[in-house]
Amino acid sequence: MDLEPYRAELVTYCYRMLGSFHEAEDLVQETMLRAWKAQDRYDPGRASLRTWMYRIATNVCLTALEGRARRPLPSGLGAPGDDPGVPLTPAFDIPWLQPSPDARVEAGIRADMRLALIAATQTLPPRQRAVLLLREVLAFSAAEVAVQLGTTVPAVNSAPQRARATLAEAGETTDAAEVGEPDDPKVREVIELYKRAFEAADVPAIVGLLTDDAVLEMPPVALWFRGRHDYGLFMRRVFEMRGTGWSLRRLTANGQPALAAYAPEPGGGHRLHTLQVFTVTGGRVAHNVVFADPGVFQAFDLPREIFS
């Protein structure tokens, strides 16, 4: 029984369930182990191998989520800040949502991976979250999902309605959003202009690329800002604190454009500072989630230092 062809899509599913790429990989490894040990009990007449694997993965995820708090972004915890000069105190007690590296996810299964949707999905109860993903993202039938979750078809059919209502309240939907794809030429141009402006420490140029209500947030700091004015004031503070002469590298995360930002070192070279994941709409940057967690850097296989 060859289970490896399902590993990549199961990692993506478990990431959607838990909001952590590292945990998703660990849980898929546990799923594979459970499936291997139970392979003599698999009945192909009752379910396809893929359906059976997702049943095991779902049970593993639901067990892992028992008693756990959801993984949020700062914008999901309260109102935006109004003081760009406030101390930047990390809140390591919060299990922050993490991004997913596109380079480690098969291109065909990256749909509906944008950070805002993953964050909104985290507000759903775990079983409701599983039904929504299995039905509307992975397109399993209601009968298949009922078997996977050990419930009834009517229960499966009603859960997505409640889930969609919750997502709608958060301003999200599982349908395709009007968000620019990373390989869209217009999006690439916006990110390239942002990259150049950042490397030049040109705050007015950065602000000129933003929507009026652009959001900037920085987990593990439980602080976020809304609007071009505060965004710009905070960026000015960053350059005053860390100097100029940054070097940025392009990549993608969650099906969105991203930049790895390297701050200049006094003795030469640059040290990895943040991973920034962008939402581009209407030719402007509408949202920038800035991650400073070393665990995130590890998932993206980013070098800690560069010399250029």
C-alpha positions as CSV (number, residue, x, y, z in Angstrom):
1,M,0.0,0.0,0.0
2,D,1.7,3.2,-1.2
3,L,0.6,6.1,1.0
4,E,3.3,8.7,0.0
5,P,1.3,10.2,-2.9
6,Y,-1.2,11.6,-0.3
7,R,1.4,13.2,1.9
8,A,1.6,16.7,0.3
9,E,-2.2,17.2,0.2
10,L,-2.6,15.9,3.7
11,V,0.0,18.4,5.0
12,T,-2.0,21.1,3.4
13,Y,-5.3,19.8,4.9
14,C,-3.7,19.6,8.4
15,Y,-2.2,23.1,8.0
16,R,-5.7,24.4,7.2
17,M,-7.0,22.7,10.3
18,L,-4.3,23.8,12.7
19,G,-2.7,26.9,11.3
20,S,0.9,25.6,11.8
21,F,3.0,24.1,9.0
22,H,5.4,22.4,11.5
23,E,2.5,20.8,13.4
24,A,0.8,19.8,10.1
25,E,4.0,17.9,9.0
26,D,4.1,16.1,12.4
27,L,0.4,15.1,12.3
28,V,0.7,13.8,8.8
29,Q,3.6,11.7,9.9
30,E,1.4,10.3,12.7
31,T,-1.4,9.8,10.1
32,M,1.0,7.8,7.9
33,L,2.1,5.6,10.8
34,R,-1.5,4.9,11.9
35,A,-2.5,4.0,8.3
36,W,0.5,1.7,7.9
37,K,-0.3,-0.1,11.1
38,A,-4.0,-0.4,10.2
39,Q,-3.6,-1.3,6.5
40,D,-4.8,-4.9,7.0
41,R,-8.1,-3.5,8.2
42,Y,-8.6,-1.2,5.2
43,D,-11.6,-2.3,3.0
44,P,-11.5,-0.8,-0.5
45,G,-15.1,-1.9,-0.9
46,R,-16.2,0.6,1.7
47,A,-14.1,3.7,0.9
48,S,-11.3,4.8,-1.5
49,L,-7.8,4.9,-0.1
50,R,-7.9,8.7,-0.2
51,T,-11.1,8.9,1.7
52,W,-9.7,6.5,4.3
53,M,-6.5,8.5,4.7
54,Y,-8.5,11.7,5.2
55,R,-10.6,10.0,7.9
56,I,-7.4,9.1,9.8
57,A,-5.9,12.6,9.3
58,T,-9.1,14.2,10.5
59,N,-9.2,12.2,13.6
60,V,-5.5,13.0,14.3
61,C,-6.2,16.7,13.8
62,L,-9.3,16.7,16.0
63,T,-7.4,15.0,18.8
64,A,-4.6,17.5,18.5
65,L,-7.1,20.4,18.7
66,E,-8.8,19.2,21.9
67,G,-8.6,21.9,24.5
68,R,-6.5,24.2,22.4
69,A,-7.0,27.9,21.7
70,R,-7.2,28.9,18.1
71,R,-4.2,30.3,16.2
72,P,-5.0,34.0,15.5
73,L,-3.3,37.0,13.8
74,P,-3.0,40.2,15.9
75,S,-5.9,41.7,13.9
76,G,-8.2,39.0,15.2
77,L,-7.6,39.9,18.8
78,G,-8.7,43.5,19.1
79,A,-8.8,47.0,17.7
80,P,-5.8,48.5,15.7
81,G,-3.2,50.4,17.6
82,D,-3.0,54.2,17.4
83,D,0.6,54.7,18.5
84,P,3.3,53.6,16.1
85,G,5.9,54.3,18.7
86,V,4.6,51.8,21.3
87,P,7.1,49.2,22.7
88,L,7.2,46.1,20.5
89,T,6.7,43.4,23.2
90,P,6.4,39.8,21.8
91,A,3.4,37.8,23.2
92,F,5.0,34.3,23.2
93,D,2.1,32.9,25.2
94,I,-0.2,33.2,22.1
95,P,-0.1,30.3,19.6
96,W,0.1,32.6,16.5
97,L,-1.0,31.6,13.1
98,Q,1.9,30.7,10.8
99,P,2.3,31.0,7.1
100,S,2.7,28.0,4.7
101,P,5.7,27.9,2.3
102,D,4.5,27.5,-1.3
103,A,7.8,25.9,-2.2
104,R,6.9,22.9,-0.1
105,V,3.3,22.6,-1.3
106,E,2.2,21.2,-4.6
107,A,0.9,23.9,-6.9
108,G,-2.4,22.2,-7.6
109,I,-3.5,22.2,-4.0
110,R,-2.7,25.8,-3.0
111,A,-6.2,27.2,-3.6
112,D,-7.9,29.0,-0.8
113,M,-4.7,29.2,1.3
114,R,-4.6,32.9,1.8
115,L,-3.7,33.9,5.3
116,A,-6.9,35.9,6.0
117,L,-9.1,32.9,5.1
118,I,-6.9,30.5,7.2
119,A,-7.2,32.9,10.2
120,A,-11.0,33.2,9.8
121,T,-11.3,29.4,9.5
122,Q,-9.5,29.1,12.8
123,T,-12.5,30.7,14.5
124,L,-14.7,27.7,13.6
125,P,-15.2,24.8,16.0
126,P,-12.8,22.0,15.0
127,R,-15.4,19.6,13.7
128,Q,-17.2,22.3,11.8
129,R,-13.8,23.4,10.4
130,A,-13.2,19.8,9.2
131,V,-16.6,19.6,7.5
132,L,-16.1,22.9,5.7
133,L,-12.7,21.9,4.4
134,L,-13.7,18.3,3.4
135,R,-16.9,19.4,1.6
136,E,-16.1,22.8,0.1
137,V,-12.3,22.8,-0.4
138,L,-11.6,19.1,-1.0
139,A,-15.0,18.3,-2.6
140,F,-15.8,15.1,-0.7
141,S,-19.4,14.0,-0.9
142,A,-21.6,14.5,2.2
143,A,-21.7,10.7,2.5
144,E,-17.9,10.4,2.5
145,V,-17.6,13.2,5.1
146,A,-20.2,11.5,7.3
147,V,-18.1,8.3,7.3
148,Q,-14.9,10.3,7.9
149,L,-16.4,12.0,10.9
150,G,-18.6,9.3,12.2
151,T,-21.7,11.4,11.9
152,T,-24.9,11.6,9.7
153,V,-25.4,13.1,6.2
154,P,-27.9,15.7,7.5
155,A,-25.4,16.9,10.1
156,V,-22.7,17.2,7.4
157,N,-25.1,19.1,5.2
158,S,-26.0,21.7,7.9
159,A,-22.5,22.4,9.2
160,P,-21.2,24.3,6.1
161,Q,-24.1,26.7,6.3
162,R,-23.1,27.7,9.9
163,A,-19.4,27.8,8.9
164,R,-20.1,30.1,5.9
165,A,-22.1,32.5,8.1
166,T,-19.2,32.7,10.6
167,L,-16.7,33.4,7.8
168,A,-19.0,36.0,6.2
169,E,-19.1,37.9,9.6
170,A,-15.2,38.0,9.3
171,G,-15.5,39.2,5.8
172,E,-14.1,36.0,4.3
173,T,-15.5,33.3,1.9
174,T,-14.2,30.1,0.5
175,D,-15.0,31.4,-2.9
176,A,-12.2,33.0,-4.9
177,A,-11.4,36.5,-3.6
178,E,-10.4,39.5,-5.7
179,V,-6.9,39.1,-4.5
180,G,-4.0,39.3,-6.9
181,E,-2.0,36.1,-7.6
182,P,1.8,36.2,-7.1
183,D,2.4,35.5,-10.8
184,D,0.1,38.2,-12.0
185,P,2.3,40.8,-13.8
186,K,0.6,43.7,-12.1
187,V,1.1,42.1,-8.7
188,R,4.7,41.3,-9.4
189,E,5.2,45.0,-10.4
190,V,3.7,46.2,-7.1
191,I,5.8,43.9,-5.0
192,E,8.9,44.8,-7.0
193,L,8.2,48.5,-6.4
194,Y,7.6,47.8,-2.7
195,K,10.9,45.8,-2.5
196,R,12.9,48.7,-4.1
197,A,11.3,51.3,-1.8
198,F,12.0,49.2,1.3
199,E,15.6,48.6,0.3
200,A,16.0,52.4,-0.3
201,A,14.2,53.1,3.0
202,D,11.9,55.4,1.0
203,V,8.9,55.7,3.3
204,P,6.9,58.0,1.0
205,A,7.3,55.5,-1.9
206,I,6.1,52.7,0.4
207,V,3.1,54.7,1.5
208,G,2.3,55.5,-2.1
209,L,1.9,51.8,-2.8
210,L,-0.7,51.2,-0.1
211,T,-4.5,51.3,-0.1
212,D,-6.0,53.9,2.2
213,D,-6.9,51.4,4.9
214,A,-3.9,49.1,4.5
215,V,-3.3,46.8,7.4
216,L,0.2,46.0,9.0
217,E,0.5,43.3,11.6
218,M,3.6,41.7,13.2
219,P,3.1,38.4,15.1
220,P,4.4,37.6,17.7
221,V,3.8,41.2,18.7
222,A,0.1,41.6,19.5
223,L,-0.1,44.9,17.7
224,W,-1.4,46.0,14.4
225,F,-2.1,49.2,12.5
226,R,-4.7,50.2,9.9
227,G,-4.3,53.1,7.4
228,R,-1.5,54.5,5.3
229,H,-0.6,57.2,7.9
230,D,0.2,54.8,10.8
231,Y,1.8,52.3,8.4
232,G,4.1,54.9,7.2
233,L,5.0,56.2,10.7
234,F,5.8,52.7,11.8
235,M,8.0,52.1,8.7
236,R,9.9,55.3,9.5
237,R,10.5,54.0,13.0
238,V,11.8,50.7,11.6
239,F,14.4,52.4,9.5
240,E,15.4,54.7,12.4
241,M,15.9,51.6,14.6
242,R,17.6,49.2,12.1
243,G,19.2,51.6,9.7
244,T,19.1,51.6,5.9
245,G,20.6,49.4,3.2
246,W,18.3,46.4,3.6
247,S,18.2,43.5,1.2
248,L,15.0,41.7,0.3
249,R,14.3,38.4,-1.5
250,R,11.1,37.4,-3.2
251,L,9.2,34.3,-2.6
252,T,5.5,33.2,-2.1
253,A,3.5,32.0,0.9
254,N,-0.1,30.8,1.1
255,G,-0.5,31.5,-2.6
256,Q,0.4,35.2,-1.9
257,P,3.5,37.3,-2.8
258,A,6.1,37.5,0.0
259,L,9.4,39.1,0.8
260,A,12.2,37.9,3.1
261,A,13.7,41.1,4.7
262,Y,17.4,41.1,5.7
263,A,18.6,43.9,7.9
264,P,22.1,45.4,7.5
265,E,24.7,44.2,10.0
266,P,27.3,46.6,11.4
267,G,30.2,44.4,10.3
268,G,28.8,43.8,6.8
269,G,26.3,41.5,5.3
270,H,22.7,41.1,6.3
271,R,20.8,39.1,8.9
272,L,17.3,37.7,8.4
273,H,14.8,40.0,10.1
274,T,11.2,39.2,8.9
275,L,9.1,37.3,6.4
276,Q,6.4,39.6,5.0
277,V,3.3,38.2,3.3
278,F,1.3,40.6,1.2
279,T,-2.3,40.9,0.0
280,V,-2.5,43.0,-3.2
281,T,-5.8,44.3,-4.4
282,G,-6.5,46.8,-7.1
283,G,-2.8,47.4,-7.8
284,R,-2.1,48.4,-4.1
285,V,-0.9,46.6,-1.0
286,A,-3.9,46.1,1.2
287,H,-2.4,43.9,3.9
288,N,1.1,43.0,5.1
289,V,1.6,40.3,7.7
290,V,5.2,40.5,9.0
291,F,6.5,37.3,10.7
292,A,9.5,37.4,13.0
293,D,9.3,33.9,14.4
294,P,12.5,31.8,13.8
295,G,10.3,28.8,13.5
296,V,8.6,30.4,10.5
297,F,12.1,31.1,8.9
298,Q,13.0,27.4,9.4
299,A,9.8,26.2,7.6
300,F,10.8,28.4,4.6
301,D,14.4,27.2,4.6
302,L,15.6,30.8,4.7
303,P,19.3,31.5,5.2
304,R,19.9,33.4,8.4
305,E,22.6,35.6,6.9
306,I,23.4,36.7,3.3
307,F,26.4,38.5,1.9
308,S,25.8,40.6,-1.2
